Amino acid sequence: MLALARAKMCAFARLVGPGGHVTGLDFSQRMVEVARRRTPDFSLPLRFMQGDLHELSFADNTFDRCYAEKTFQHLSNPRRALAELIRVMKPGGLLVIAEADHETQVLDSPYPDVTRRFLRFRNAGMKQPDIAHRLYALCKDLGVTDIHIEPLTCVTTDYKNIEARAHFVEGMELACQHAVVTPEEAELWITAFNEAVRSERFFHAVTWFLTRIRKPL
Ligand SMILES: C[S@@+](CC[C@H](N)C(=O)[O-])C[C@H]1O[C@@H](n2cnc3c(N)ncnc32)[C@H](O)[C@@H]1O
């Protein structure tokens, strides 16, 4: 199995049957080292390597399973990466790609128009904010017909759970610096945001799409 999902590597390695093994891959050598350090059980059939999803060094038809999580949104050419994953999978093999669709985000605020501009600004700073819902057509383009899409909406009501990744206040300040919102709008929005967090009325949701495909035989 080939996997791009740091937190799930050990679980995958415990699941593969006798003789199976898991290869963890990331473009960043630093991330590869971190993943290695965080793997306490050296007896697991697991190895980590640096690599580029756009140009995998594996032969055609190598893996039974591939799994990629939170990776396609960072790619410059998702179509090429998808073609590469399909290429290195055996015929009949399964590929699962799990991505949040950032265009499905909702964030409750008394200033919905400001929120919409803010979220659009943030998405524009990402390489592929909408890749989760574009994968279906990309798979079809690449000749795959066995495609199953599973939606999963993640609702957060305790901001602490996503604060380290979300940085909504800093993001709104940046949107203001880029004239996406006025200073007055930013101030009102941040005040309302902080009040929502303080009074336990914070609400954020985003839908993930898990795209599962089977390589044609
Ligand atoms: C948000 S992190 C997710 C890491 C991991 N997939 C996980 O679920 O924990 C995004 C990762 O994508 C990696 N990445 C970006 N471009 C890549 C590429 N072309 N090939 C492989 N990995 C890439 C980055 O190095 C980064 O570690």
Ligand as a Chemical Component Dictionary entry (heavy atoms), coordinates in Angstrom:
data_LIG
# 
_chem_comp.id                   LIG 
_chem_comp.type                 NON-POLYMER 
_chem_comp.pdbx_formal_charge   0 
_chem_comp.three_letter_code    LIG 
# 
loop_
_chem_comp_atom.comp_id 
_chem_comp_atom.atom_id 
_chem_comp_atom.alt_atom_id 
_chem_comp_atom.type_symbol 
_chem_comp_atom.charge 
_chem_comp_atom.model_Cartn_x 
_chem_comp_atom.model_Cartn_y 
_chem_comp_atom.model_Cartn_z 
_chem_comp_atom.pdbx_ordinal 
LIG C1  C1  C 0  -1.579 19.248 5.117  1  
LIG S1  S1  S 1  -0.149 18.271 4.852  2  
LIG C2  C2  C 0  -0.871 16.661 4.959  3  
LIG C3  C3  C 0  0.169  15.617 5.215  4  
LIG C4  C4  C 0  -0.366 14.172 5.235  5  
LIG N1  N1  N 0  -0.949 13.819 3.936  6  
LIG C5  C5  C 0  -1.349 13.958 6.341  7  
LIG O1  O1  O 0  -2.534 13.701 6.083  8  
LIG O2  O2  O -1 -0.950 14.074 7.511  9  
LIG C6  C6  C 0  0.131  18.426 3.114  10 
LIG C7  C7  C 0  1.346  17.660 2.667  11 
LIG O3  O3  O 0  1.376  17.569 1.260  12 
LIG C8  C8  C 0  2.723  17.438 0.912  13 
LIG N2  N2  N 0  2.886  17.670 -0.525 14 
LIG C9  C9  C 0  2.752  18.839 -1.187 15 
LIG N3  N3  N 0  3.033  18.659 -2.497 16 
LIG C10 C10 C 0  3.341  17.349 -2.661 17 
LIG C11 C11 C 0  3.738  16.551 -3.779 18 
LIG N4  N4  N 0  3.863  17.084 -4.992 19 
LIG N5  N5  N 0  3.978  15.249 -3.573 20 
LIG C12 C12 C 0  3.853  14.698 -2.347 21 
LIG N6  N6  N 0  3.486  15.393 -1.243 22 
LIG C13 C13 C 0  3.241  16.703 -1.403 23 
LIG C14 C14 C 0  3.413  18.499 1.779  24 
LIG O4  O4  O 0  4.787  18.286 1.899  25 
LIG C15 C15 C 0  2.660  18.347 3.093  26 
LIG O5  O5  O 0  3.340  17.547 4.018  27 
# 
loop_
_chem_comp_bond.comp_id 
_chem_comp_bond.atom_id_1 
_chem_comp_bond.atom_id_2 
_chem_comp_bond.value_order 
_chem_comp_bond.pdbx_ordinal 
LIG C1  S1  SING 1  
LIG S1  C2  SING 2  
LIG S1  C6  SING 3  
LIG C2  C3  SING 4  
LIG C3  C4  SING 5  
LIG C4  N1  SING 6  
LIG C4  C5  SING 7  
LIG C5  O1  DOUB 8  
LIG C5  O2  SING 9  
LIG C6  C7  SING 10 
LIG C7  O3  SING 11 
LIG C7  C15 SING 12 
LIG O3  C8  SING 13 
LIG C8  N2  SING 14 
LIG C8  C14 SING 15 
LIG N2  C9  SING 16 
LIG N2  C13 SING 17 
LIG C9  N3  DOUB 18 
LIG N3  C10 SING 19 
LIG C10 C11 SING 20 
LIG C10 C13 DOUB 21 
LIG C11 N4  SING 22 
LIG C11 N5  DOUB 23 
LIG N5  C12 SING 24 
LIG C12 N6  DOUB 25 
LIG N6  C13 SING 26 
LIG C14 O4  SING 27 
LIG C14 C15 SING 28 
LIG C15 O5  SING 29 
# 
